[in-house]
Amino acid sequence: MEVKTSKDHLKIHKLKKKILRKQVRAQHTLMRHEDIECISHATQSLVIANAGLGNGMSRHQLLRIVEEYGLVETLLMPPNKPYSFVKYGTTEEAKKAFDALNGKEVTLEDFGQNIVLYINFVEKVFWQNAAPTSLPPGLMVIEKIISPEEERRMLESIDWTADEDTQNAQKTLKHRKVKHFGYEFCYDNNNVDKDKPLPGGLPEICDLFLEKCLKQGYIQHKPDQLTINQYEPGQGIPPHIDTHSAFEDEIISLSLGSEIVMDFKHPDGRTVAVMLPRCSLLVMAGESRYMWTHGITPRKYDVIQASELGQKVGTITADVGDLTLNRRETRTSFTFRKVRRSPCNCSKCLEKGQQRQVQPSFPHSEMEASKLEQEYVHKVYEEIATHFSSTRHSPWPQIVEFLRSLPKGSIVADVGCGNGKYLGINEDLYMVGCDRSKNLVDICGEKNFQAFVCDALSVPIRSGSCDACISIAVIHHFSTAERRLATIRELARLLRPGGMALIYVWAMEQEYKNQKSKYLKEKNGSKDKEEEISTGVAQTPLSDQMPDSSSQDSACSDQLLNDSKDKGCDAEPVADSRLPVHTNRTSFHSQDLLVPWHLKGGPKKKGESADTVLFPAGSKESQELSPVFHRYYHVFCEGELEAACRSLDCVRVQKSYYDQGNWCVVLEKL
């Protein structure tokens, strides 16, 4: 009996230690994220960890739990946070709740998942609610546009059991079921084939509804294209803008079966969550149609205003005293569009027309190459240096390994050092950096690194004076094979006999040995990324997994030494054509291209979109129209970099490898 009692005491002791440890962790989280300090003595206010909207606790369930111990004056549930705050009428009630709930296991009603509550006292809670937001300009939400009986008939009219090869172009996409009427929307190019209407037109059951919309002035033209989507809980649609050239201004969407929260985002970063009640109509026109992306976040519940329980039209405000979770149900949307028969005349499309006129061509002479690099590499990096530097902070492991393998006291040149990310990796080395961008070199100086401004084609360092050199994401910015080879030759000149050089260039093959590079994998996984909209304009800022490109850069379509022609490279020839603009986070289709950089906090006029512009950096047009800059790249095919290095008699290739979307070579000076 004593042995059993001893074991029980030990078990209770371990449990108390675990609860205390979790309490302390919750205290640190609250201080770090909200600057709210937990206290040791009892007060009227508690913070409850693991009981927030962010981890699936609804206001109704939490209120029911905490009300067992006294009168609850206030319950605050911040959006997307895993904790909540409760204030009782008296300190005694709060202490009673603390003693009963701290370490208690409860089951989340909507998920069937068990969680443990961890409680701390706080002095007071002052939560700054976000300012109320208004609907994006041109957006309307009309409640109860149809009756429950009309809703039932429309839902029953959909035959989801039909073959996918029927005239209505039914498809089962990854995130939802889809049917098309009138014209099929092609998801591969975000457009419709205007010359191939689907037989049958729109369903007759939609006629009365569309007549009502025309009569009320919600639309100016009767739609001729319908897409029906069915979403199960947990499904959604990526943020996008319906293609300008495909459809007219007004786009209307009818919500059937369940309410939903739709997220809208402006290019300047503003976001608005809009409640679309069941049987309501969403009308997008003007700015909300052409400038704001819209999408549905894939999740099984929405954060909504508790007071209306999902039936409130308009924006979801961050009122922490009136938010709860609403479990999603199966929702069906009828989205109507009018196919456009003439060019779109909105400001964004007019700008695109200007883009095509000034889009640069592949260079055919040394002078053209130099000019291209000056406009689409050097000037760009001067403009984006600060933002670029803020995204380049994580050293790549194999480059770190190379630098740490060098003998103590080695003299190392980082040619194209950018913000100096590698200059401080090994304090046992004497490292000096150089870069074509003065602004990036200034950033190196602010970090107390030794760096100077120069061109990678002509580095003012004595021949044979370096034990090692690195060139990370530099050579792919030079726009002819001759200039790329000259850059490698210049690296070799700096090395003493036996000296080593490490070179990294961006690879054409972003999927290698059945593995996608992090550049492709991160297409939808970073908080700092903005969505790529259906107009084909890429607006995704590049992350640390994209090459660190210094400002030495440029690119070209001629295959270096013609060796890559036999390597299975699928690049499209660019001869005598305009340079294509790459869509960020996608595979390459050309070796020579322009890669967008969306400048965070860049200059733009109020009311204008941050759309893509192909004007040279620093020009009047680029400053006035948009903070998106384009950098010139030549992405290397497998074997191309190694072949260029082997063409030099003064070096030997020691190692050649692929590293997360880059081709890499280690050279030794003979």
Sequence and secondary structure as in RCSB ss.txt:
>XXXX:A:sequence
MEVKTSKDHLKIHKLKKKILRKQVRAQHTLMRHEDIECISHATQSLVIANAGLGNGMSRHQLLRIVEEYGLVETL
LMPPNKPYSFVKYGTTEEAKKAFDALNGKEVTLEDFGQNIVLYINFVEKVFWQNAAPTSLPPGLMVIEKIISPEE
ERRMLESIDWTADEDTQNAQKTLKHRKVKHFGYEFCYDNNNVDKDKPLPGGLPEICDLFLEKCLKQGYIQHKPDQ
LTINQYEPGQGIPPHIDTHSAFEDEIISLSLGSEIVMDFKHPDGRTVAVMLPRCSLLVMAGESRYMWTHGITPRK
YDVIQASELGQKVGTITADVGDLTLNRRETRTSFTFRKVRRSPCNCSKCLEKGQQRQVQPSFPHSEMEASKLEQE
YVHKVYEEIATHFSSTRHSPWPQIVEFLRSLPKGSIVADVGCGNGKYLGINEDLYMVGCDRSKNLVDICGEKNFQ
AFVCDALSVPIRSGSCDACISIAVIHHFSTAERRLATIRELARLLRPGGMALIYVWAMEQEYKNQKSKYLKEKNG
SKDKEEEISTGVAQTPLSDQMPDSSSQDSACSDQLLNDSKDKGCDAEPVADSRLPVHTNRTSFHSQDLLVPWHLK
GGPKKKGESADTVLFPAGSKESQELSPVFHRYYHVFCEGELEAACRSLDCVRVQKSYYDQGNWCVVLEKL
>XXXX:A:secstr
 HHHHHHHHHHHHHHHHHHHHHHHHHHHHHHHHH   EESS  SEEEEET SGGGT  HHHHHHHHGGGS EEEE
E  TT SEEEEEESSHHHHHHHHHHHTT EEE TTT  EEE EEEEES             TTEEEETTSS HHH
HHHHHHT  TTS TTSTT  EE SS EEEEESS EETTTTEE TT   TT S GGGHHHHHHHHHHTS SS   E
EEEEEE TT  EEEE   TTTB S EEEEEESS EEEEEE TTS EEEEEE TT EEEE THHHHT EEEE   S
EEEEETTTTT   EE    TTSEEEEE   EEEEEEE B  S   SHHHHHHHHHHHH  B   SHHHHHHHHII
IIIHHHHHHHHHHHHT     HHHHHHHHTS TT EEEEET TTTTTTTS TTSEEEEEES HHHHHHHHHTT  
EEE BTTB  S TT EEEEEEES GGG SSHHHHHHHHHHHHHHEEEEEEEEEEEEBS SEETTEE HHHHGGG 
 TT     TTS       TTS    TT    SS GGGGGGGTT      TTSB  B  TTS  S SEEEEEEE T
T    TT       S TTSHHHHHH SEEEEEEE B TTHHHHHHHT TTEEEEEEEE SSEEEEEEEE 
